[in-house]
Amino acid sequence: MSEIVFNMDGKEIKAAEGMTLLEAARAAGISIPTLCWHEKLEPFGACRLCIVEVESRGSTRLVVSCVYPAEKNIIVRTRSEKIDRIRKMILELQMAHAPDAFVFQDLAKEYGADRNRFEKEPSFCIHCGLCVRYCAEVKKKNAIGFVDRGIRKEISFIPEIAAKECWNCKECFPLCPTEALQAAYVLVEALAFPAGSLEAASEG
Amino acid sequence: MPRINTPAELEELRKDIISKRDPKKPCITLCSGSACHASGSKEVAAALEEEIKKQGLGSTVDIRKTGCHGFCERGPIIVIRPDEICYFQIKPEDVPEIISQTIKEKKVVERLLYTDPETKEKIIRESEIPFYKNQGRIVFGANISVDPKSIDDYLALGGYSALSKALTQMTAEGVLQEVKKANLRGRGGGGFPAGTKWEGSRNAPGDIKYVIVNADEGDPGAYMDRSLLEGNPHAVLEGLTIGAYAVGSHEGYIYVRQEYPLAVENVNMAIKKAEEHGLLGKNILGSGFDFVVKVHRGAGAFVCGESTALMTALEGRAGEPRPKYIRSNIVGLWGRPSVLNNVETWANVPLIINNGADWFTRYGTDGSKGTKIFSLVGKITNTGLVEVPMGTPLRDIIFNIGGGIPGGKKFKAVQTGGPSGGCLPEHLLDLPVGFDELTRAGSMMGSGGMIVMDEDTCMVDVARYFLEFLTDESCGKCVPCREGMRQMLKILTNITKGKGKEGDIGLLEQLSETAIEAALCALGKSSPNPFLSTLKYFRDEYEAHVREKRCPALSCKELIAFYIDPAKCNACTTCAKKCPSEAIMGGKNLIHIIDQAKCTKCGTCFEVCPPKFRAVTKISGVPVPPPVPEEARTIVRPQKTGSPGKE
């Protein structure tokens, strides 16, 4: 396999063919923040926190490093005023949903993110998809999935599968970056109150 | 129908079809596109058939139910050929007169003709009506003479001759070079050169390649692709087949949205007819080239118009864009090279092959060749579909073709490019329409939506409306789009409600930067456009909303009040009678007063106040003047000698 040589933050970096910028950075000890990335899972490209600047043939653009493949002779910058500004905004947007999550505390300090910038809507879920993808890709059970779209998008266990598979697994719980107990709650809710029964009860 | 095996057999069949048609025989073409369908063309068709039978004219006149003619404002439309007599807004009860007068007596029914609003002259021929005369309909023009359910109609107009030429007289490489030379750019939104896209797929490794028609048109108010696919499906199929030949693909898909049932029906029938004729399937026209087409119905998600989301949906998964930095013409549907172009782009291909790239590039500007179909809607006199050469100034489209703004109102802005496009103000009306021209002005071509707005439109509310649409249609995968739009919509909604804060505009600009730079797909990246373009040209309106709590267009409900000018009120009592919330106090000879606490701002009083008084006004940004004291409300009318006077 041929080796790709490129420049990241002024250092010469070597990467194997097919490696992403993020993988190459980690191998070289350069830290890039992520929220939806996991070594056992396919890159998802959803949180956009790992955004970096790539200069190639004279033009510069922003790309997400968890998906962008390493290319020879490119120049990558993992920090810049613009990158920091975007990361700060992404963190602030996410902290509206999970202001106290541990995962955000150090990052917020690093990027000067204000947890109170946006009105709080604590739903805890930040749609990183780690639970959904882990269940699908590693466990191959698809017991949890996304439902609906846009700002109404939620994670939800599928009761028929979850009732059989989840009690003895629960491997997705510790993956949750904001609140492990949240996954447990969603699971219990799905099993104890199958779709619609909660609404029916509250209306009745 | 026996299968056609060679180009010569195709030409024989064409000659045969044309020879059986008498060009002098009257033919009533009735627009049966979706808009006319909604305004009653089906009933008119039934009446036509019945009346022709009743008057014993069965074999002496033809009826052709065509696709959309474009002048939807005036539908249902009838054009009687060969004289091209054009009647508008036909009702079933007009039909007996049309048959007895125009068909039997060769007389024109004056009252059904188009009246030029300026000269007040009646215009008989379709092609002389300004709406049509000022267009250049090279792609859409065939719609008016083709029954989409008849392959014979398409063949009679020279249909499939481009395919025949491509397959038997040109190499695949030759076809590709012709399309490249024509600089045909994608009509779906991106404006990417189709030839370059095709070349990428052609040169990509692999035996299996796909060509796809994007008929997931979802922009509010846009229906160009719908009307093309419904009205002339064979043109799209022919273009797609030629593209497949150039790329080396043997399988094509038409991704058409669920909400277009007539397009689905017509394109399915067209595929069946083309297969029966040997114009699709194995060994097309004896060339050895095989090609099949399948129709896939979309499940109703705007984001599936985005190329990678469309392909994901086509694979049977939730329609979310792919995060990969690989072009889908290299790694697309099921990981294979896939060329995706929209309906209008494909429909241009047969024209380029038949007439050559040099002919095609005669139309348009340096960067944008050919024509573009726009759906002209909003505050415009002639709502409909218009096709003009690229480079035509916006002013010509809106005023010469569109007939300007109705009701004597002033033009304010035109929104082009769909929800992610932008609003262009009056001083840019002379801008020639083209991909690069519109982008430079802060808007975009998009797929050709054109929404005209008048002085009563609030630009902040327009931005809020489009953001609401996009928020609803976002797939919700990436943070800058899902969360960024959630916040942008909240802020914009607050501003239109008078709850805007100092700093809101700056925050919106920062959220816009995050979306543009960091969102995953084109929907997210372009989502701030409605805000950015209105801010660019109408910043004063934003500032008035935020700082003065004033809506300059007098449109945002929370920021306006209805007020009756005591000097103008004539106590006609109309407003008080019509007010649904009984908020108007008044009575005979009393100046009417609106109780602001009860008023729901429905605007009824404003609409019903007789134009000769115009006493009801909208005010914004200033307090409502206190009501006239009760004792001063009686209207003292001047006594006129010799007239009984008003009561």
Interface residues (C-beta under 8 A of the other chain):
Chain A: P43 F44 G45 A46 C47 R48 L49 I51 L62 V63 V64 V67 Y68 P69 K82 R85 I86 M89 I90 L93 Q94 A96 F118 E119 I126 H127 F146 D148 R149 G150 I151 R152 K153
Chain B: A301 V303 A318 P323 K324 Y325 T471 D472 E473 S474 C475 G476 K477 C478 V479 P480 R482 E483 G484 M485 R486 Q487 K490 Q510 L511 E513 T514 E517 A518 A519 L520
